[in-house]
Amino acid sequence: MPDWGSVPDWIAALGSAGALVAAIFAVVYAKKGFGLQQDEIRELQRDKRADQASQVVSWAEKDTPNFYRVKLVNNSSIPVYLVYFWLTDGTGARRGGTRVGLLPPGTSVERVGPVRWRSTLYSEMAFVDSHNRYWLRSFNGNLDEIEPGEWVGRTGRAFTDED
């Protein structure tokens, strides 16, 4: 007859197996928690990067049947540079495009111009913040950091510091 060991040996073996299972669950749970923390850190870093840019906005208002008024506002305490805006109907089609250049802190700029489109128009803008980061504010208010190489494709125009 085989020797199955004593009851204390069985209890010790089951306890060891249970501890191993618990350790595996702890590792899996910690890994998920670490991943969530990393995601939160990336989001906080993005928010910090976008702190100044998130305070720069533009919108278009219909002034008369054929005129639109575009307002650009910099609510940050630092100027933004190479400011460029254009009108869009929200489908990707663009109308015009105007370079404002520097938009000082706490200022707003208005531009009025004739537009011969029948659809509702929205303003989009691109600019460079004080940390030399390039940003695109789309017609629906989304703010995207873009690479300098994307600047031409997004704005339809190449900009340099000499512009």
C-alpha positions as CSV (number, residue, x, y, z in Angstrom):
1,M,0.0,0.0,0.0
2,P,1.4,3.4,-1.0
3,D,2.2,6.0,1.7
4,W,0.0,9.0,1.0
5,G,1.7,11.0,3.8
6,S,0.3,12.6,6.9
7,V,-2.5,15.1,7.1
8,P,-0.1,18.0,7.9
9,D,1.8,17.1,4.7
10,W,-1.4,17.3,2.7
11,I,-2.3,20.6,4.3
12,A,1.1,22.0,3.5
13,A,1.0,20.9,-0.1
14,L,-2.5,22.4,-0.6
15,G,-1.4,25.6,1.0
16,S,1.6,25.8,-1.3
17,A,-0.5,25.3,-4.4
18,G,-3.0,27.9,-3.2
19,A,-0.2,30.4,-2.6
20,L,1.1,29.7,-6.1
21,V,-2.4,30.4,-7.6
22,A,-2.8,33.5,-5.5
23,A,0.7,34.8,-6.6
24,I,-0.3,34.2,-10.3
25,F,-3.5,36.2,-9.8
26,A,-1.6,39.0,-8.1
27,V,0.9,39.2,-10.9
28,V,-1.9,39.4,-13.5
29,Y,-3.8,42.0,-11.5
30,A,-0.7,44.1,-10.9
31,K,0.1,44.0,-14.6
32,K,-3.4,45.3,-15.5
33,G,-3.1,48.0,-12.8
34,F,0.3,49.0,-14.1
35,G,-1.1,49.2,-17.7
36,L,-3.9,51.5,-16.5
37,Q,-1.4,53.7,-14.6
38,Q,0.7,54.0,-17.7
39,D,-2.3,55.0,-19.7
40,E,-3.2,57.6,-17.1
41,I,0.4,58.9,-17.1
42,R,0.3,59.2,-20.9
43,E,-3.0,61.1,-20.8
44,L,-1.6,63.5,-18.1
45,Q,1.5,64.1,-20.2
46,R,-0.6,64.8,-23.3
47,D,-2.8,67.2,-21.2
48,K,0.3,69.0,-20.0
49,R,1.7,69.2,-23.5
50,A,-1.6,70.6,-24.7
51,D,-2.1,73.0,-21.8
52,Q,-1.3,76.2,-23.8
53,A,-2.8,74.9,-27.1
54,S,-6.1,74.0,-25.5
55,Q,-6.6,77.7,-24.7
56,V,-6.4,78.7,-28.4
57,V,-9.7,78.5,-30.3
58,S,-11.4,79.7,-33.4
59,W,-14.9,79.8,-34.7
60,A,-16.9,81.2,-37.6
61,E,-20.1,83.1,-37.5
62,K,-22.3,84.1,-40.5
63,D,-22.3,87.9,-40.5
64,T,-24.5,88.5,-43.5
65,P,-25.6,86.1,-46.3
66,N,-22.3,86.3,-48.0
67,F,-19.9,87.3,-45.2
68,Y,-18.4,85.2,-42.4
69,R,-16.7,86.6,-39.3
70,V,-13.9,84.4,-38.0
71,K,-12.8,84.8,-34.4
72,L,-9.4,83.6,-33.1
73,V,-8.8,83.7,-29.4
74,N,-5.6,83.0,-27.4
75,N,-6.7,82.7,-23.7
76,S,-3.2,81.5,-22.6
77,S,-0.6,83.7,-21.0
78,I,1.9,83.1,-23.8
79,P,1.7,84.0,-27.5
80,V,1.2,81.4,-30.2
81,Y,3.0,81.6,-33.6
82,L,2.5,80.9,-37.3
83,V,-1.3,81.1,-36.8
84,Y,-3.2,80.1,-39.9
85,F,-6.9,79.6,-40.3
86,W,-9.3,78.6,-43.1
87,L,-13.0,77.9,-43.5
88,T,-14.4,74.4,-44.2
89,D,-17.8,72.9,-44.7
90,G,-16.8,70.0,-42.5
91,T,-16.3,67.6,-45.4
92,G,-12.6,68.4,-45.9
93,A,-13.2,71.1,-48.5
94,R,-11.4,74.3,-47.7
95,R,-12.2,77.9,-48.6
96,G,-9.4,80.5,-48.5
97,G,-6.8,80.6,-45.8
98,T,-5.3,83.4,-43.9
99,R,-2.0,83.8,-42.1
100,V,-2.4,85.8,-38.9
101,G,1.2,85.1,-37.7
102,L,1.5,86.0,-34.0
103,L,-1.5,85.8,-31.7
104,P,-0.5,87.5,-28.4
105,P,-1.7,86.2,-25.1
106,G,-5.2,87.2,-23.9
107,T,-6.1,88.5,-27.3
108,S,-8.8,87.9,-29.9
109,V,-8.6,88.7,-33.6
110,E,-11.6,89.0,-36.0
111,R,-11.5,88.6,-39.7
112,V,-14.5,89.3,-42.0
113,G,-14.6,88.2,-45.5
114,P,-16.9,87.3,-48.4
115,V,-17.7,83.7,-48.9
116,R,-19.8,82.3,-51.7
117,W,-20.7,78.9,-50.3
118,R,-24.2,77.8,-49.7
119,S,-23.4,75.4,-46.9
120,T,-22.7,76.3,-43.3
121,L,-19.0,77.0,-42.8
122,Y,-16.7,76.3,-39.8
123,S,-13.3,77.6,-38.9
124,E,-10.2,75.4,-38.6
125,M,-6.8,76.7,-37.5
126,A,-3.2,75.6,-37.1
127,F,-0.5,77.2,-35.0
128,V,2.8,76.6,-33.1
129,D,2.9,76.9,-29.4
130,S,5.7,78.4,-27.2
131,H,7.4,75.0,-27.0
132,N,7.5,74.8,-30.8
133,R,4.8,72.1,-31.0
134,Y,2.5,72.2,-34.0
135,W,-1.2,72.0,-33.4
136,L,-4.4,71.7,-35.5
137,R,-7.8,72.8,-34.1
138,S,-10.4,71.1,-36.4
139,F,-13.9,72.4,-37.2
140,N,-15.4,70.3,-34.5
141,G,-13.1,71.6,-31.8
142,N,-10.7,68.6,-31.6
143,L,-7.1,69.5,-30.9
144,D,-4.4,67.4,-32.4
145,E,-0.7,67.7,-32.1
146,I,0.8,67.3,-35.6
147,E,4.3,66.8,-36.8
148,P,5.9,69.7,-38.7
149,G,5.8,67.6,-41.9
150,E,2.1,67.2,-41.5
151,W,1.7,71.0,-41.5
152,V,1.7,71.3,-45.3
153,G,-0.9,68.5,-45.8
154,R,-3.2,69.8,-43.0
155,T,-3.0,73.5,-43.8
156,G,-2.4,73.3,-47.5
157,R,0.5,75.6,-47.1
158,A,4.1,75.3,-46.0
159,F,5.2,77.5,-43.2
160,T,8.7,78.4,-41.9
161,D,9.8,80.7,-39.1
162,E,10.5,83.3,-41.8
163,D,6.9,83.3,-43.0
